[in-house]
């Protein structure tokens, strides 16, 4: 049953108080690490290679300046001066002291942030489009629905001990930018006969058994959203496997039982659940729509923007690459990449976070978004303000004109931090980014999605990369498989393994051969790598990766 709690803050502070007592018991030895493990996971605390890690929820990737400043404060006072954006639009701190984590959570509660359900076998942070409420192709802002899902799923008594973790994504644009096909449940906002609703996908997921989801409902009226989600998750909760955690995700349940059988059970359950909501969820949704009402956009000339583009090639390059079309004339959404060549992908310093908070207040209607690409978006910036914004970002090292290009690599923390990793991700990503910038090919290559994971759990979403890289251990030596043709957007596809893996020192040369071959065989400069791959198939690209096989 949907519960619109009157105060999130009271609830969060109660949870913090509980966890503070649990930490004290762990520190005095009353709890062993094994006994403490489920308690800390309920509060977003992991034990990594070198220290505990705290994962903070950023619901649907939306922050205000005060919340961004709080993240900066935590980085300064409880970590090593930086945090890490994740592919689920959360932030991770990799070096907190366990004794101080309850204090960190208390600080977060003061700005309505928390770490609840960022781990464990429950419903995780719902993600959406980083351009929500701003994109020119948007049907409607998906964030009110994402907030409805967040309120409903938080501490939902029936779904705290699912067979495995559960992830939901929602997209509001005509073009999917939320990777709905790769989630346990994916929702695409659609309109039919003048009515708004959802195309519902189920059974997607990556990891060791990557699968794209299937459409279980081509149109679900918006008033049926929560009872239908409940029916899907309840069916999974009852029929999902618990004998093997590697086969416990809903994608395996749907695959083994068949979509039609699974759907029949969902529809039967849905008939009863929809009777229990009685419209209270729709009252909450109306409130959330008011909360996410568009800011007061201003009318102003954009002559200064065009003049600066004409006079400043660096600014023009940045605007060509790092802006996204806005639904309001005279505005743009700005992509701030944390992928300067040589930098750790997704790491944000406290100084950078402070600056983004200031810039959002000054130029961005107090609105900040975290994208699943491990970047930050200022969704509402007037074009007249872009020259000044660019200058401030450039001085902070945040004006790299590489959004969606070779160096804008998605990478998990890999073996530098993670206990599950079998290979490094960060150094490989850094070497690729630095190489193509050094040889001057990044701009010529154009739009390219490279993703790297340090183990088969696929936190770097390598299966969805135009070029995916998976780091594995081969008899104590790091070995990297390359996949080709993945995509989570226009034409969803799981990348296919190209062939044998490469040792670490051969990855960059292999990618160099691959992309130089692409430049030779593409139809023209407008044909992206993924389009050339779809047109020609894998053969010429495999030949570039493994020239010795062709010679033989």
C-alpha positions in Angstrom: 0.0 0.0 0.0 1.3 3.5 -0.9 2.3 5.5 2.2 3.0 9.2 1.7 5.1 9.8 4.8 4.7 13.3 6.2 8.4 13.8 6.9 11.2 12.0 5.2 13.6 13.8 7.6 12.1 12.3 10.7 12.3 8.8 9.2 15.9 9.3 8.0 17.1 10.6 11.4 15.4 7.6 13.1 17.4 5.3 10.8 20.6 7.2 11.5 20.0 6.8 15.2 19.5 3.1 14.8 22.7 2.8 12.7 24.8 4.8 15.2 23.9 2.2 17.9 24.8 -0.6 15.5 28.2 1.0 14.7 28.9 1.4 18.4 28.2 -2.3 18.9 30.5 -3.2 16.0 33.3 -1.1 17.3 33.1 -2.5 20.9 33.1 -6.1 19.6 29.5 -6.9 20.4 28.8 -7.5 16.7 31.2 -9.4 14.5 31.8 -8.2 10.9 29.5 -10.9 9.6 26.7 -9.9 12.0 27.2 -6.3 11.1 27.2 -6.8 7.4 23.4 -6.9 6.7 23.0 -3.9 9.1 25.6 -1.7 7.3 24.3 -2.7 3.9 20.9 -1.5 4.8 22.5 1.9 5.3 24.6 2.0 2.2 27.9 1.0 3.8 30.2 -1.5 2.0 33.6 -2.9 3.0 36.0 -2.3 0.1 39.6 -3.4 -0.4 41.1 -0.7 1.7 38.3 0.9 3.8 34.6 1.1 4.2 32.7 2.9 1.4 29.5 4.9 1.8 27.1 5.1 -1.1 24.8 8.1 -1.0 21.4 8.0 -2.8 20.8 10.9 -5.2 17.2 10.2 -6.2 16.7 10.3 -9.9 20.0 12.2 -10.1 18.6 15.6 -8.9 20.4 17.8 -6.5 20.0 21.4 -5.3 23.0 23.7 -4.5 22.8 23.1 -0.7 22.9 19.3 -1.3 25.9 19.6 -3.6 27.7 21.7 -0.9 26.9 19.1 1.7 28.6 16.4 -0.5 31.6 18.8 -0.8 31.6 19.2 3.0 31.6 15.5 3.5 34.5 15.1 1.0 36.5 17.7 2.8 35.9 16.5 6.4 35.4 12.8 6.2 37.1 11.6 3.0 40.2 12.5 1.0 38.7 15.6 -0.6 36.7 14.0 -3.4 33.8 11.7 -4.1 32.8 9.5 -7.0 29.7 9.7 -9.3 28.3 6.2 -10.1 26.4 4.9 -13.0 23.3 4.9 -10.9 23.6 8.6 -10.3 24.7 8.1 -6.7 27.9 9.4 -5.0 30.4 7.1 -3.3 32.9 8.1 -0.6 35.7 5.5 -0.6 37.7 6.5 2.5 35.3 7.2 5.5 36.1 6.0 9.0 33.4 3.7 10.3 33.0 5.6 13.5 32.3 8.8 11.6 29.7 7.4 9.1 26.7 8.0 11.4 27.8 11.7 11.6 28.0 11.8 7.8 24.5 10.4 7.6 23.3 13.0 10.1 24.7 15.8 7.9 23.0 14.3 4.9 19.7 14.2 6.7 19.9 17.9 7.2 19.6 18.5 3.4 17.2 15.6 2.8 19.8 13.1 1.5 20.4 9.6 2.8 22.0 6.2 1.9 18.9 4.0 2.4 18.4 1.2 -0.1 21.6 2.0 -2.0 22.6 -1.6 -1.3 20.9 -4.9 -0.4 18.3 -7.1 -2.1 15.7 -4.3 -2.3 14.5 -1.6 -4.7 17.5 0.6 -5.5 17.6 4.2 -6.5 15.3 4.9 -9.5 17.1 6.6 -12.3 16.0 8.7 -15.2 17.1 11.1 -17.9 19.6 13.8 -16.7 17.8 16.2 -19.0 14.4 15.6 -17.4 12.2 18.7 -17.4 14.4 20.4 -20.0 14.8 18.1 -23.0 13.3 19.4 -26.3 11.9 16.0 -27.1 10.3 15.3 -23.8 6.7 14.1 -23.5 6.6 15.1 -19.8 9.0 15.4 -16.9 9.5 11.9 -15.5 10.8 13.0 -12.1 7.3 13.2 -10.4 6.8 9.6 -11.3 10.4 8.8 -10.1 9.6 10.5 -6.8 6.4 8.6 -6.5 8.3 5.4 -6.9 10.9 6.5 -4.4 8.3 7.3 -1.7 6.4 4.0 -2.4 9.5 1.8 -2.4 11.4 3.2 0.6 11.2 0.7 3.4 8.3 -1.1 1.6 7.6 -4.0 4.0 7.0 -6.6 1.3 10.1 -5.9 -0.8 13.0 -5.5 1.7 14.3 -9.1 1.1 13.9 -9.8 -2.5 15.8 -12.6 -4.2 18.3 -10.0 -5.5 18.7 -6.3 -5.9 16.2 -4.5 -8.1 16.6 -1.5 -10.4 14.0 0.7 -12.1 14.5 3.4 -14.7 12.1 5.8 -16.3 12.4 7.8 -19.5 10.3 10.8 -20.5 11.7 11.6 -23.9 10.8 10.4 -27.3 14.4 9.1 -27.4 15.3 6.9 -24.4 18.2 8.3 -22.4 17.6 6.2 -19.3 18.6 2.7 -20.6 15.1 1.3 -19.8 15.8 -1.9 -21.7 18.7 -2.8 -19.4 16.8 -2.6 -16.1 14.8 -5.0 -14.0 11.8 -2.7 -14.8 12.0 0.0 -17.5 9.3 2.6 -18.0 8.9 4.7 -21.1 6.3 7.5 -20.9 4.0 7.3 -24.0 0.7 8.8 -25.1 -2.1 6.9 -26.6 -5.5 8.2 -27.7 -4.8 11.4 -25.7 -4.0 9.5 -22.5 -0.6 9.4 -20.9 0.8 6.2 -19.7 3.8 3.8 -19.8 5.4 1.2 -22.0 6.6 -1.2 -19.4 9.8 -3.3 -19.9 10.8 -6.2 -17.7 13.7 -8.5 -17.3 16.7 -6.5 -18.4 20.0 -6.5 -16.7 23.8 -6.8 -17.2 26.3 -8.6 -15.1 27.5 -12.1 -15.9 24.3 -12.9 -17.8 23.5 -9.7 -19.8 20.0 -9.5 -21.2 17.7 -6.9 -22.7 14.3 -6.6 -21.3 11.0 -7.3 -23.0 7.8 -5.3 -23.2 5.3 -6.7 -20.8 2.7 -3.9 -21.3 2.7 -1.6 -24.3 0.4 0.8 -22.6 -0.2 1.2 -18.8 -2.4 4.1 -17.7 -0.5 6.4 -15.3 -3.0 5.8 -12.5 -2.1 2.1 -12.5 1.7 2.6 -12.2 2.2 1.7 -8.6 -0.1 -1.3 -8.4 1.4 -2.7 -11.6 4.9 -2.3 -10.3 3.8 -4.0 -7.1 2.4 -6.9 -9.1 5.6 -7.3 -11.1 7.8 -7.2 -8.0 5.5 -9.4 -5.9 5.4 -12.0 -8.7 9.2 -11.9 -8.9 9.5 -12.1 -5.1 7.4 -15.3 -5.1 8.9 -17.0 -8.1 12.4 -15.7 -8.3 15.2 -18.2 -7.5 16.9 -18.0 -4.1 19.1 -21.1 -4.5 21.8 -19.3 -6.5 22.4 -15.6 -6.3 23.8 -15.6 -9.8 20.4 -16.8 -11.1 18.3 -14.7 -8.8 17.7 -11.6 -10.8 14.3 -11.1 -12.5 15.9 -11.4 -15.9 16.5 -15.1 -15.1 13.0 -15.6 -13.7 11.4 -14.2 -16.9 13.8 -16.1 -19.1 13.2 -19.5 -17.4 9.5 -19.1 -16.9 8.8 -17.4 -20.2 7.4 -13.9 -20.6 3.8 -15.0 -21.2 3.7 -17.2 -18.1 5.3 -14.4 -16.0 2.9 -11.8 -17.4 -0.2 -13.9 -16.7 0.8 -14.1 -13.0 1.5 -10.4 -12.9 -1.9 -9.5 -14.5 -3.7 -11.8 -12.0 -2.0 -10.1 -9.1 -2.5 -6.7 -10.5 -6.3 -7.1 -10.5 -6.3 -7.2 -6.8 -3.6 -4.7 -6.0 -5.1 -1.9 -8.1 -8.2 -1.9 -5.8 -6.0 -1.1 -2.7 -4.7 2.3 -3.8 -7.9 4.3 -3.9 -6.3 7.4 -5.5 -3.9 8.3 -2.7 -0.9 7.8 -5.0 -2.5 10.2 -7.5 -2.9 12.9 -4.9 0.8 12.5 -4.1 1.7 12.6 -7.8 -0.2 15.9 -8.2 1.9 17.3 -5.3 5.1 16.1 -6.9 4.2 17.7 -10.2 3.9 21.0 -8.4 7.3 20.4 -6.7 8.9 19.8 -10.1 7.3 22.7 -11.9 9.5 24.4 -14.4 11.5 27.4 -13.1 10.7 31.0 -14.2 12.6 31.0 -17.5 13.7 34.4 -18.6 13.6 36.1 -22.0 16.9 37.6 -23.0 18.9 38.1 -26.2 21.5 35.5 -27.0 23.6 37.7 -29.3 26.6 37.5 -26.9 26.5 33.7 -27.1 26.8 33.7 -30.9 29.4 36.5 -30.9 31.6 34.5 -28.5 31.2 31.4 -30.5 32.4 33.3 -33.6 35.4 34.8 -31.7 36.5 31.9 -29.5 37.2 28.5 -31.2 37.6 26.7 -27.8 34.2 28.0 -26.6 32.7 27.0 -30.0 34.1 23.5 -29.7 32.7 23.2 -26.2 29.2 24.4 -27.2 29.2 22.0 -30.1 30.0 19.1 -27.9 28.7 19.8 -24.3 25.3 21.3 -24.9 22.0 19.5 -25.2 18.8 21.0 -26.9 16.4 22.6 -24.4 12.7 22.9 -24.8 12.8 26.7 -24.3 14.3 28.9 -26.9 17.4 30.7 -25.7 18.2 28.0 -23.2 20.5 24.9 -23.3 21.4 22.1 -21.0 25.1 22.0 -20.1 27.0 18.7 -19.7 29.9 19.1 -17.3 32.2 16.2 -17.9 34.4 14.7 -15.2 36.6 13.0 -17.8 39.5 15.3 -18.6 42.1 13.1 -20.2 44.3 11.7 -17.4 41.6 12.2 -14.7 39.8 9.4 -12.9 36.5 9.1 -14.6 33.6 10.3 -12.4 35.8 11.6 -9.5 34.7 15.1 -8.3 36.8 17.2 -5.9 35.2 19.2 -3.1 36.3 22.4 -4.9 34.6 21.3 -8.1 31.4 20.5 -6.2 31.4 23.9 -4.4 31.8 25.6 -7.8 28.9 23.7 -9.4 26.7 24.7 -6.5 27.7 28.3 -7.0 27.2 28.1 -10.8 23.8 26.5 -10.4 22.7 29.3 -8.2 24.1 32.0 -10.5 23.2 30.6 -13.9 21.2 27.4 -13.6 18.0 28.0 -11.6 19.3 26.1 -8.6 19.1 22.8 -10.5 21.9 20.2 -10.8 21.7 16.6 -12.2 24.0 13.6 -12.0 24.0 11.5 -15.2 24.6 7.7 -15.4 27.5 8.7 -17.6 29.3 9.8 -14.4 29.0 13.5 -15.4 26.9 16.4 -14.1 24.3 18.4 -16.0 23.1 21.9 -15.4 19.8 21.5 -17.2 18.6 25.1 -17.5 21.2 27.7 -18.6 20.4 30.7 -20.7 22.6 31.0 -23.7 23.6 34.5 -22.8 25.2 33.1 -19.6 27.2 30.4 -21.4 30.4 32.4 -22.0 30.7 33.3 -18.3 29.8 29.8 -17.3 32.4 28.3 -19.7 35.1 30.6 -18.3 34.4 29.5 -14.7 34.3 25.8 -15.7 37.6 26.2 -17.6 39.4 27.7 -14.7 38.3 24.7 -12.6 39.3 22.1 -15.2 35.7 21.2 -16.0 35.4 22.6 -19.5 36.8 19.6 -21.5 34.9 19.5 -24.8 34.5 15.7 -24.9 30.9 14.8 -23.9 30.1 11.6 -25.8 33.5 11.3 -27.3 36.4 8.8 -26.9 37.7 10.2 -23.6 34.2 10.4 -22.0 34.6 6.9 -20.8 32.3 5.2 -18.3 34.4 3.2 -15.8 33.8 1.4 -12.6 36.4 1.8 -9.7 37.8 -1.6 -10.6 40.6 -3.2 -8.6 41.8 0.1 -7.2 38.9 0.0 -4.7 36.5 -2.9 -5.2 36.7 -6.3 -3.5 34.9 -7.9 -6.4 37.1 -6.6 -9.2 39.5 -8.9 -11.0 41.3 -6.2 -13.0 41.9 -2.4 -13.0 39.5 -0.1 -14.9 40.7 3.4 -14.0 44.3 3.2 -15.5 43.0 1.6 -18.7 40.4 4.4 -19.1 43.0 7.0 -18.4 45.4 5.6 -21.0 42.8 5.4 -23.7 41.7 9.0 -23.1 45.2 10.4 -23.0 46.3 8.4 -26.1 43.6 9.6 -28.5 43.9 13.2 -27.2 47.7 13.0 -27.8 47.4 11.6 -31.3 44.8 14.2 -32.2 42.1 11.7 -33.3 39.3 12.3 -30.8 37.5 15.0 -32.7 37.8 13.1 -36.0 36.4 10.0 -34.4 33.4 11.9 -33.0 30.6 10.3 -31.0 31.7 7.1 -29.4 30.6 5.3 -26.3 33.4 3.4 -24.5 32.6 1.6 -21.3 34.9 -0.5 -19.1 34.2 -2.8 -16.2 36.8 -4.4 -13.9 34.8 -7.7 -13.4 31.8 -9.6 -14.8 29.4 -7.7 -12.5 29.5 -5.0 -15.2 29.2 -1.8 -13.0 30.8 0.0 -15.9 28.0 -1.2 -18.2 30.5 -2.5 -20.7 27.9 -4.6 -22.5 26.2 -1.3 -23.6 29.3 0.3 -25.0 29.8 0.8 -28.7 33.2 -0.5 -27.5 33.1 -2.4 -24.3 36.1 -3.5 -22.2 35.9 -6.2 -19.5 38.8 -6.8 -17.2 39.4 -10.3 -16.0 42.0 -12.3 -14.2 43.8 -15.0 -16.2 46.1 -17.0 -14.0 47.0 -14.0 -12.0 47.4 -11.7 -15.0 45.0 -9.0 -16.0 43.3 -9.7 -19.3 40.8 -7.5 -21.2 38.1 -8.7 -23.4 36.7 -6.3 -26.0 33.0 -6.3 -27.0 31.6 -4.5 -30.0 28.2 -3.1 -31.1 26.5 -2.6 -27.7 24.0 0.2 -27.2 21.4 1.2 -24.7 19.7 3.9 -26.6 18.5 4.1 -30.2 18.7 0.4 -31.0 19.3 -1.5 -27.7 21.9 -4.2 -28.1 24.3 -6.3 -26.0 27.9 -6.0 -27.3 29.4 -9.1 -28.7 32.8 -10.4 -27.7 35.3 -9.8 -30.5 37.7 -12.5 -29.7 40.6 -13.3 -27.3 41.4 -10.9 -24.6 44.5 -8.6 -24.5 47.0 -8.0 -21.7 46.9 -4.5 -20.1 49.7 -3.1 -22.2 48.1 -4.1 -25.5 44.6 -2.6 -24.9 45.4 0.9 -26.1 47.2 -0.4 -29.3 44.2 -2.6 -30.0 41.7 0.2 -29.6 43.9 2.4 -31.7 43.9 -0.2 -34.6 40.2 -0.5 -34.2 39.4 3.2 -34.5 41.9 3.9 -37.2 40.2 1.1 -39.2 36.8 2.7 -38.6 38.1 6.1 -39.9 39.2 4.3 -43.1 35.9 2.4 -43.7 33.2 4.8 -42.6 31.0 6.3 -45.3 31.7 9.9 -44.3 32.5 12.0 -41.2 28.9 11.8 -40.1 28.7 8.0 -39.8 29.3 7.1 -36.2 31.3 4.1 -35.1 28.2 2.2 -34.1 26.5 3.0 -37.4 29.4 1.7 -39.4 29.5 -1.4 -37.2 25.8 -2.0 -37.9 26.2 -1.4 -41.6 29.3 -3.6 -42.1 29.1 -6.2 -39.4 31.9 -7.3 -37.1 34.3 -8.7 -39.7 36.4 -5.6 -40.6 36.6 -4.5 -36.9 37.7 -8.0 -35.8 40.3 -7.9 -38.5 41.7 -4.6 -37.1 41.8 -6.0 -33.6 43.5 -9.3 -34.6 45.6 -8.5 -37.7 47.7 -11.6 -37.1 44.7 -13.8 -37.7 44.0 -12.1 -41.0 47.6 -12.5 -42.1 47.6 -16.2 -41.2 
